[in-house]
């Protein structure tokens, strides 16, 4: 699995210790997490990675991890609240916006 659902597609609760934040900064919790989300998602959807995944399918056949597998898993992880009807928190909205921005970039590049 290329998209590590726990690291990219879920709110990083372990990084959001309010006790530490309240002692070190006044605000900006989401803004501190956003660059990590952007970097990880952009790395996952790098332009050079996609052709390699397509070549992997050609080289290894049905046993390979394909571009379709990666994008399907990523989409399910990014939008996991929708089928479950769960509330979308600020961190999840941020990663969803980054995902849409990255797809727009890929389509216009």
C-alpha angles and dihedrals in degrees: 000000000000096000105065098209093200095052103038111016102046131065106267096237091170089064094050103074102158091196091061094040093051090056098043107036142012099224144335103095095144092043090057092053097043097074090054091050092048093048094048096046094045089050091050091049098041113152092232093054096060098062089047090055090050090050090049089059090052093047100042105025122203093353092065130102102242137203088249090055092050097046092044093051091045093050092048091050096046094049099033094128094063101071091039094047091229125155114264113228126211094262092052092048088052093054090046091053091047089050092053091046091050093049090050089051092049092049093051098042 
